[in-house]
């Protein structure tokens, strides 16, 4: 597997919400079944054999067998022969999660007065923040959460900008990353600690103007950081957002540590 392909897989969100939308070769597939959702959550981090899926999911063998067949037929997972035992198969997720559906949130509908406040002022950059917010809030109000897509997009950006930020020394790449955040109006990025690596963002572009959602909302930023530090450390990094303006906090806080990609929150 090439380095780029490996990085792309590492950047995929691994959450499986109640109604997950997966991009398969034949189109978008919705997964609503709790049994399927559980199986996919088990497969999110590792390729596993049938017996291990049964053990971790807590489902009956017959249930797991039927669901695996359906998921494989729909192109959401793929099975290959186990090199250690050709009579058995190993299963893994082959299609990325691109979004999920949740309850409609009419309370998130924008008002003309609220939009006017957001766009007021001489700074033309406010318009781009307004545009980003309006699209996202409009989707959330209809019960559509695109955090997985935003995280994938963030990973793509992180991959593309890494060469400009790369440095053998952690302190130097952190300095370059904070300057990148400021230069591109993403907010003010500060390093809280390096063991573990914890970063804060003030005046966050991604979520600073969002209404309170009761959960972290910086999927795009998380994807950027995940890609940058996965490349820097040369092993998968997990980015967990533990504070966010969308949770009522006065900053966004990211904890970066070795591991598989973090679970994308549901709306």
Buried (B, 14 or more C-beta within 10 A) or exposed (E): EEEEEEBBBBBBBBBBBBBBBBBBEEEEBEBEBEBBBBBBBBBBBEBBBBEBBBEBBEBEEEBBBBBBEBBBEBBBBBBEEBEEEEEEBBBBBBBBBBBBBBEEBEEBEBEEEEEEEBBEEEEEEBEEBBEBBBEBBEBBBBBBBBBBBBBBBBBBBBBEBBEEBEEEEBEEBBBBBBEBBEEEEBBEBBBEEEEEBBBBBEEBBBBBBBBEBEBBBBBBBBBBBBBBBBBBBEEBBBBBBEBBBBBEBEBBBBBBBEEBBBBBBBB
